[in-house]
Amino acid sequence: MQRLSLVDCFTEIVDPRIERTKQHLLTDILSLSVLAVIAGAEGWEDIEDFGQQKQVWLPQFLRLPNGIPSHDTISRVFRRLKPGAFDGGATRVDGIAPRVAGLNADRHRGQNGASFA
């Protein structure tokens, strides 16, 4: 069985954003979010903060062509994801799905709060 990277797990998710407005790769946003949640992130701002703190380390795994996405961008992407779209990728990474349950797009669609719950 071939081992997948975290980024590979999210390549099949359809990006709901308009092409001309994309500044960050969907796989980068999703992977950054998973890594941040594993590290204890509890909200969109925490994900951005994690990215800022790990700017030297993250490019080893992520492309980040325009740097770390803002918490507003991360939140907007998750709100626009098709319900359940993220779940399939998360379950492909052994042991990660239970830790990132808080990133389920359907639970947060339309919320304006900074935290996931």
C-alpha positions as CSV (number, residue, x, y, z in Angstrom):
1,M,0.0,0.0,0.0
2,Q,1.4,3.4,-1.0
3,R,1.8,5.9,1.7
4,L,0.1,9.3,1.1
5,S,1.3,12.7,2.2
6,L,-1.1,14.9,4.0
7,V,-1.4,17.1,0.9
8,D,-2.1,14.1,-1.3
9,C,-5.2,13.4,0.8
10,F,-6.8,16.6,-0.3
11,T,-6.1,16.7,-4.0
12,E,-9.5,15.3,-5.0
13,I,-11.5,17.9,-3.2
14,V,-13.1,20.3,-5.6
15,D,-12.1,23.9,-5.0
16,P,-15.3,26.0,-4.8
17,R,-13.5,29.4,-5.3
18,I,-13.5,31.5,-8.5
19,E,-10.2,30.9,-10.4
20,R,-9.3,34.6,-10.6
21,T,-9.6,35.1,-6.9
22,K,-7.4,32.2,-5.8
23,Q,-4.2,33.3,-4.1
24,H,-3.6,30.2,-2.0
25,L,-3.8,26.5,-3.0
26,L,-6.7,24.6,-1.6
27,T,-4.4,21.8,-0.6
28,D,-2.2,24.2,1.3
29,I,-5.2,25.7,3.2
30,L,-6.6,22.3,4.2
31,S,-3.2,20.8,5.1
32,L,-2.3,23.9,7.2
33,S,-5.6,23.6,9.0
34,V,-5.1,19.9,9.8
35,L,-1.6,20.5,11.1
36,A,-2.8,23.5,13.2
37,V,-5.7,21.6,14.7
38,I,-3.4,18.7,15.7
39,A,-1.2,21.3,17.3
40,G,-4.1,22.6,19.3
41,A,-5.7,25.3,17.2
42,E,-9.3,26.1,18.3
43,G,-10.3,28.7,15.7
44,W,-9.5,30.3,12.4
45,E,-7.1,32.8,13.9
46,D,-5.2,30.0,15.7
47,I,-4.7,28.4,12.3
48,E,-3.2,31.6,10.8
49,D,-1.1,32.1,13.9
50,F,0.2,28.5,13.7
51,G,1.1,29.2,10.0
52,Q,2.9,32.4,10.9
53,Q,4.9,30.7,13.7
54,K,5.9,27.8,11.4
55,Q,6.7,29.8,8.2
56,V,10.2,28.4,8.0
57,W,9.1,24.8,8.5
58,L,5.9,24.6,6.4
59,P,7.4,25.2,2.9
60,Q,9.2,21.8,3.3
61,F,5.7,20.3,2.8
62,L,3.4,23.0,1.3
63,R,3.9,25.2,-1.7
64,L,2.5,28.5,-0.1
65,P,3.0,30.6,-3.2
66,N,1.6,33.7,-1.5
67,G,2.6,32.9,2.1
68,I,0.3,32.0,4.9
69,P,-3.4,32.6,4.2
70,S,-5.3,34.9,6.6
71,H,-7.8,33.6,9.0
72,D,-10.5,35.3,6.9
73,T,-9.4,33.3,3.8
74,I,-9.2,30.0,5.7
75,S,-12.7,30.6,7.2
76,R,-14.1,31.6,3.8
77,V,-12.7,28.5,2.1
78,F,-14.2,26.2,4.7
79,R,-17.6,27.9,4.4
80,R,-17.6,27.4,0.7
81,L,-16.6,23.8,0.7
82,K,-19.3,21.4,-0.4
83,P,-20.8,19.7,2.8
84,G,-18.8,16.6,3.6
85,A,-16.0,17.4,1.1
86,F,-13.3,17.7,3.7
87,D,-14.4,14.6,5.5
88,G,-13.2,12.2,2.8
89,G,-9.7,13.6,2.7
90,A,-9.4,13.7,6.5
91,T,-10.4,10.0,6.8
92,R,-7.6,9.1,4.3
93,V,-5.0,10.1,6.8
94,D,-4.8,7.4,9.5
95,G,-5.8,8.7,12.9
96,I,-6.4,12.4,11.9
97,A,-10.1,12.3,11.2
98,P,-11.2,12.3,14.9
99,R,-8.8,15.2,15.7
100,V,-10.2,17.4,12.9
101,A,-13.9,16.9,13.5
102,G,-14.1,20.6,14.3
103,L,-13.2,21.5,10.7
104,N,-16.3,19.9,9.3
105,A,-17.6,22.5,6.8
106,D,-21.3,21.8,7.3
107,R,-21.1,22.6,11.0
108,H,-19.5,26.0,10.3
109,R,-21.3,27.1,7.2
110,G,-22.5,30.7,7.7
111,Q,-21.0,31.1,11.2
112,N,-19.3,34.4,11.8
113,G,-17.5,33.4,15.0
114,A,-13.7,32.9,15.2
115,S,-13.8,29.5,16.8
116,F,-14.9,26.2,15.1
117,A,-17.6,25.2,17.6
